[in-house]
Structure formats: structure tokens, C-alpha cells
Amino acid sequence: MLDELKSNLGNVMRAYQDEGVEIPEHLWEQGCLIYLAEQAVEAGDETGFLLALNELVGGDTFIA
């Protein structure tokens, strides 16, 4: 799952670069959160993994 997210994010970032447009900050933040989730998996840290995924999908933001 994380590999697919990372791959998709990489594709989006490359598309911005190919168009000569600056990569938006929120995409860099998503990359950092995917990295944190990967590190939590490697460490066996379920809580850290869940926290990273929660932030990745919007944290405490609720849109009706």
C-alpha cells in the first residue's frame, strides 16, 4: 500500500516538474508522512503508523 502511494505521489510530482511548475507544499508534506509511516512499519510501531496515516488522510479535518 505504501509503495503504491509513494509511486503515485512520485508520478504527480514528476508531472509538476515536467510542466515547469513548482511542486506544492502539501505534496512534500504527503511524502514526509509516507516516509514516517514506512519508518513506523519497520520499527513495528503500530501507533506511529496509524498516526502518520491519519495525518495523510486529513488528520482531524472533517468535510461534509
CNS distance restraints for C-alpha pairs under 8 A (distance, minus, plus):
assign (resid   1 and name CA) (resid   5 and name CA) 6.34 0.50 0.50
assign (resid   2 and name CA) (resid   6 and name CA) 6.01 0.50 0.50
assign (resid   2 and name CA) (resid  34 and name CA) 6.76 0.50 0.50
assign (resid   2 and name CA) (resid  37 and name CA) 7.93 0.50 0.50
assign (resid   2 and name CA) (resid  38 and name CA) 7.18 0.50 0.50
assign (resid   3 and name CA) (resid   7 and name CA) 6.03 0.50 0.50
assign (resid   4 and name CA) (resid   8 and name CA) 6.10 0.50 0.50
assign (resid   5 and name CA) (resid   9 and name CA) 6.08 0.50 0.50
assign (resid   5 and name CA) (resid  34 and name CA) 7.67 0.50 0.50
assign (resid   6 and name CA) (resid  10 and name CA) 6.07 0.50 0.50
assign (resid   6 and name CA) (resid  31 and name CA) 7.15 0.50 0.50
assign (resid   6 and name CA) (resid  34 and name CA) 6.94 0.50 0.50
assign (resid   7 and name CA) (resid  11 and name CA) 6.27 0.50 0.50
assign (resid   8 and name CA) (resid  12 and name CA) 6.34 0.50 0.50
assign (resid   9 and name CA) (resid  13 and name CA) 6.17 0.50 0.50
assign (resid   9 and name CA) (resid  27 and name CA) 7.41 0.50 0.50
assign (resid   9 and name CA) (resid  31 and name CA) 7.28 0.50 0.50
assign (resid  10 and name CA) (resid  14 and name CA) 6.07 0.50 0.50
assign (resid  11 and name CA) (resid  15 and name CA) 6.21 0.50 0.50
assign (resid  12 and name CA) (resid  16 and name CA) 6.50 0.50 0.50
assign (resid  13 and name CA) (resid  17 and name CA) 6.35 0.50 0.50
assign (resid  13 and name CA) (resid  23 and name CA) 6.29 0.50 0.50
assign (resid  13 and name CA) (resid  27 and name CA) 7.53 0.50 0.50
assign (resid  14 and name CA) (resid  18 and name CA) 5.98 0.50 0.50
assign (resid  15 and name CA) (resid  19 and name CA) 6.27 0.50 0.50
assign (resid  16 and name CA) (resid  20 and name CA) 6.29 0.50 0.50
assign (resid  16 and name CA) (resid  21 and name CA) 5.19 0.50 0.50
assign (resid  16 and name CA) (resid  22 and name CA) 6.59 0.50 0.50
assign (resid  16 and name CA) (resid  23 and name CA) 5.93 0.50 0.50
assign (resid  17 and name CA) (resid  21 and name CA) 5.79 0.50 0.50
assign (resid  17 and name CA) (resid  22 and name CA) 6.89 0.50 0.50
assign (resid  17 and name CA) (resid  23 and name CA) 7.12 0.50 0.50
assign (resid  23 and name CA) (resid  27 and name CA) 6.95 0.50 0.50
assign (resid  23 and name CA) (resid  28 and name CA) 7.65 0.50 0.50
assign (resid  24 and name CA) (resid  28 and name CA) 7.06 0.50 0.50
assign (resid  25 and name CA) (resid  29 and name CA) 6.33 0.50 0.50
assign (resid  26 and name CA) (resid  30 and name CA) 6.18 0.50 0.50
assign (resid  27 and name CA) (resid  31 and name CA) 6.31 0.50 0.50
assign (resid  28 and name CA) (resid  32 and name CA) 6.36 0.50 0.50
assign (resid  29 and name CA) (resid  33 and name CA) 6.27 0.50 0.50
assign (resid  30 and name CA) (resid  34 and name CA) 6.20 0.50 0.50
assign (resid  30 and name CA) (resid  56 and name CA) 6.16 0.50 0.50
assign (resid  31 and name CA) (resid  35 and name CA) 6.23 0.50 0.50
assign (resid  32 and name CA) (resid  36 and name CA) 6.19 0.50 0.50
assign (resid  33 and name CA) (resid  37 and name CA) 6.14 0.50 0.50
assign (resid  33 and name CA) (resid  52 and name CA) 5.57 0.50 0.50
assign (resid  33 and name CA) (resid  53 and name CA) 7.33 0.50 0.50
assign (resid  33 and name CA) (resid  55 and name CA) 7.30 0.50 0.50
assign (resid  33 and name CA) (resid  56 and name CA) 6.15 0.50 0.50
assign (resid  34 and name CA) (resid  38 and name CA) 6.22 0.50 0.50
assign (resid  34 and name CA) (resid  52 and name CA) 7.21 0.50 0.50
assign (resid  34 and name CA) (resid  53 and name CA) 7.70 0.50 0.50
assign (resid  34 and name CA) (resid  56 and name CA) 7.52 0.50 0.50
assign (resid  35 and name CA) (resid  39 and name CA) 6.22 0.50 0.50
assign (resid  36 and name CA) (resid  40 and name CA) 6.16 0.50 0.50
assign (resid  36 and name CA) (resid  48 and name CA) 7.83 0.50 0.50
assign (resid  36 and name CA) (resid  49 and name CA) 7.37 0.50 0.50
assign (resid  36 and name CA) (resid  52 and name CA) 6.27 0.50 0.50
assign (resid  37 and name CA) (resid  41 and name CA) 6.29 0.50 0.50
assign (resid  37 and name CA) (resid  48 and name CA) 6.95 0.50 0.50
assign (resid  37 and name CA) (resid  49 and name CA) 4.73 0.50 0.50
assign (resid  37 and name CA) (resid  50 and name CA) 7.70 0.50 0.50
assign (resid  37 and name CA) (resid  52 and name CA) 5.34 0.50 0.50
assign (resid  37 and name CA) (resid  53 and name CA) 6.71 0.50 0.50
assign (resid  38 and name CA) (resid  42 and name CA) 6.32 0.50 0.50
assign (resid  38 and name CA) (resid  49 and name CA) 7.51 0.50 0.50
assign (resid  39 and name CA) (resid  43 and name CA) 6.20 0.50 0.50
assign (resid  40 and name CA) (resid  44 and name CA) 5.99 0.50 0.50
assign (resid  40 and name CA) (resid  45 and name CA) 4.81 0.50 0.50
assign (resid  40 and name CA) (resid  46 and name CA) 6.80 0.50 0.50
assign (resid  40 and name CA) (resid  48 and name CA) 5.48 0.50 0.50
assign (resid  40 and name CA) (resid  49 and name CA) 5.08 0.50 0.50
assign (resid  41 and name CA) (resid  45 and name CA) 6.01 0.50 0.50
assign (resid  41 and name CA) (resid  46 and name CA) 7.00 0.50 0.50
assign (resid  41 and name CA) (resid  49 and name CA) 6.32 0.50 0.50
assign (resid  45 and name CA) (resid  49 and name CA) 6.23 0.50 0.50
assign (resid  46 and name CA) (resid  50 and name CA) 6.15 0.50 0.50
assign (resid  47 and name CA) (resid  51 and name CA) 6.11 0.50 0.50
assign (resid  48 and name CA) (resid  52 and name CA) 6.13 0.50 0.50
assign (resid  49 and name CA) (resid  53 and name CA) 6.22 0.50 0.50
assign (resid  50 and name CA) (resid  54 and name CA) 5.97 0.50 0.50
assign (resid  51 and name CA) (resid  55 and name CA) 6.28 0.50 0.50
assign (resid  52 and name CA) (resid  56 and name CA) 6.12 0.50 0.50
assign (resid  53 and name CA) (resid  57 and name CA) 6.26 0.50 0.50
assign (resid  54 and name CA) (resid  58 and name CA) 6.43 0.50 0.50
assign (resid  54 and name CA) (resid  59 and name CA) 5.01 0.50 0.50
assign (resid  54 and name CA) (resid  60 and name CA) 7.98 0.50 0.50
assign (resid  55 and name CA) (resid  59 and name CA) 4.08 0.50 0.50
assign (resid  55 and name CA) (resid  60 and name CA) 7.79 0.50 0.50
assign (resid  58 and name CA) (resid  62 and name CA) 7.85 0.50 0.50
